Amino acid sequence: MKIVGLCSLYEPLKFLKNKIQNLNSCNTKDLVVYFADCSSENTFKEIFNIIKSEANFQYSIYHFPNRTTLYYTWNWIIKNMENQCSYFTNINVDDIYDPNYFDKMSQFLDIHPQYKLISCSWIVTKELQQWPPKQQDGTVQPDPYKTMGHFPMWRSSLHKEIGYFDDRMVAIGDAYFWTKIIKKFTHKALGVHPETLACYLSHSNNLYYAAKGPHGENGEQWDRSIGDK
C-alpha cells in the first residue's frame, strides 16, 4: 500500500459520519485508514457500527479501552505499518479534504525526493460541511519556519532516521517531531504543496484546545514543558 492514514478517535460521534462521507468522496485507492479509538465501550460499539456500515474505503479499526494519547496511538500504528507503506498522513475526524488530497500530496512527495514531509494550505471554517466548503473564514498557508499545520504527509522511512513521536505529549507533539526533522535535515526537508487541499474546522473541542496534561494543565503548556527540557 502507498499511504496509511492515522486517525485517532476521541469521542468523535459529532463528526464521524460527515468525515466518512468526505473520505468516501475522495480518491482513496492507495490509502488505508487506521482508526484508533479510545472511547468508552458503548461509544466504541456505535463508532464501529457507523464505520462498518458507511465507509467505502479500506480501513482497520482498533480500540484502546485504557485512554492513551494521540501520539501513543500514532506510534503504535506507525511501528506496525512503517515497513508496509510509503507515506503517513494524519486524519482528523473533524476536518475535510479535497477529493484528490491523497493523490496530489503523495505524488508531490514522489517527484520531490528532497522533502521528508510536506503540508498544504487549508481553508478555515466554523461550520461542519463537505468539500468545497461554502462558508469560509480565510485560508492559512503552512510555513516551514513556523508550523506545518494540520495536514502533513511524510515518508514512512523518516521514523527509521529520527525515531517516533513523544507519546507523553497530548496536543502538539507533532510540532516537536517537525523540529526533530529540522535539526537533522534543516528546514529544506519540509515542503509546501502549491494547492489548497483541505479544510480545518475551528471549534472549542479541537484536541489542540481541549487536551489536558495529567494534572489538568493546558495541553500545549504540558507538551512544551516536556519538549523544552
N, C-alpha and C positions, 0 to 999 in steps of 0.2 A: 504494500500500500504506500501511497505517496505522503498523505497528510493525516496526522492524528490531532483531533480537536479535544482539548482538555476542558471539560465542563464540570465544575464543582457546584453542586446544588445546595443552597441554604434556604429552606422553606420557600421554594420558588413558585408555588402554585398560582400566584397572581400573574406570572409572566410566562409560564411554561407553554401553554397552548399557542400563544402568539409566537413564541420562539420557534416551536416546531413547525408552525405554518410558514415562517420565514425560511427555515432550513429546507423545508420541502420544496420551496420555490427556487432554491439555489442549485447550481451545478455542483453536486457532491459526489460524483463518480469516483474521485480519487481521495475521498475523505471518509474516515471512521470517527464518529463522535464517541468519546468515553465519558459517560455521566458518572460522577462520584457523588453520592448523596449522603448527607449527614443529618437528615431529618429524623423525626420520630418514626416508629414502626408504622403507625397508622398513616402518616403523611407519605412515607415511602411507598406503601401499597397503592395509594392514589397516584403518586408520581409514576410508578411502574406501569399502571394500567393506562395512563394517558399516553406515555411514550409508546407502549406496545400497540395501542390502537390507532395512533395518529402519525407516527413517524414513518416516512417513506425513504429513509436514508439508512446507511449502515451505522450501527451503534452497538455499544455494550454498556451495561449499567451495573453499578456496584453500590452496595450500602455499607456505610461505616456507622454502626449503631452508637459507638462512642465518638462523640463530635470531635472532629480534627480541624486543623487549619487548612485553608485553601492550598497553601504551599506543601503541606504534607500530602494531600491527595494528588496534587500535580506531580510531586516527586515519585509517588507510588506508581502512577500511570507511566511516567517517563522511564523509570527503571525497568518496567515491564515491556515497553514498546520501542525504546530508542534504537534497537537493532533491526526493527521491522518497518521503519518508515524513514522518509527523507526530512520531513518538516513537522514541527509542532506549532499549533496556534491555540491561544486560549479562547474559549467561547463563553461569553457572559450571557446568562439566560434572559437578561432584561434589555440587551442590545440587539440590533438587527443589521443585516448585511445586504449589499448589492448582490444580485443573483450570481455574479461572476467573481465575487470576492476571492474564493478559494483558488480558482483557476488563475486569476490575474496575479495574486500575491505569490503563489508558488512558481509561476512562470517567470516572474520578476527575479526571484532567487535563482532560478535555473540559468538565466542569462547574465546574472551579475554575481559571479563567484567570489568577488571581493567582500560581499556583505555576509555577515554572520546572522544578522537579524534585521528585519525591516518592519516598518509600520506604514500606515496611510492616514491621510487627513480624514476627519469624521465630522458629520453633522451632529449638532446637539438639539435635542427635543425634550419636552416635558410631558409629552403625550405618547401613550402606547399605540403604535401604528405599524404599518408594513412599509416595504421599500417601493418607490421612493417616498420618504415621509412628507406629508402635505404641510404639516406645521413644523417650522424650523426656527431655532434660536441661535443661528450662526454656525460657522464652520471653524474647526480647530485644526491646525497643522502640527504634526509631531516635530520635535526639534532634538536631534541627536546630542546637543549640548545641554538640554534641559530634561526632557522626558520623551519617551517613545509612545506614551499614551496607552489607550485601551485596546488597540488592535494590532499587536505584534505577531509576526510569524518568524520562526527561527529554525536553524538547521539542527536536526537531531544530534549530529556529531558534536555539536557545541558542548554538550554535557561531558563528553569524554575529555574535552580540553580544559574546561574550567569548573566542572562539578555541577551541583544541583542548586535548587532554591534553599534558602534557610527556612526550615519548616517550623521554627519558633515564631516566625513573623505572621501577622494576621491581616495586614492591609496593603503594605507597599513593598513586600518582599521582591516583587518583580523589578522595581526601580533599583534595588540594590544588586539584583542579578545583572541588569544592564550595566551598572557600574563596574562589575567584575569583567564584563566584556571590554569595556573601555580601558581598564587598567592593563589588560593583556594585549589588546589589539588596537587601541586608540579609537576615537570617535569615527574614524573612516570605516570601521566594521559595521556601522549602523547606517541603514539606508531608508529612504522615504519613497514609497510608490507615488507616481505623479498624479494619480486619480483619487478622488474622494469615494471610498468604497464601503463606508459603514456609518451607522447612526448610534450615538450614545444617548441613552435615556437617563436624564438627570432627575433623581428623586431621593428622598431622605433615607431610604432603606438600602441605597448602594452600599456594598461592602466597605468602600472607602470611608463612608461616613459612619456606618453602623457597627463595624467591627470594634471589639474591645480587647484590651490586653487581659492577662489572667487576674488582675486585681481591679478591673473596671476602667483601666486607663483608655484614653483615646487610642484607637488602633494605630494611627500614624505615629503618635507620640511613643507608643510602645515599640514599634518597629525601629524608629530612629534611635531609641535608647540601646537597642541591640546592635544595629548596623554601625553606630558611631563608636563602638568600643574598640 
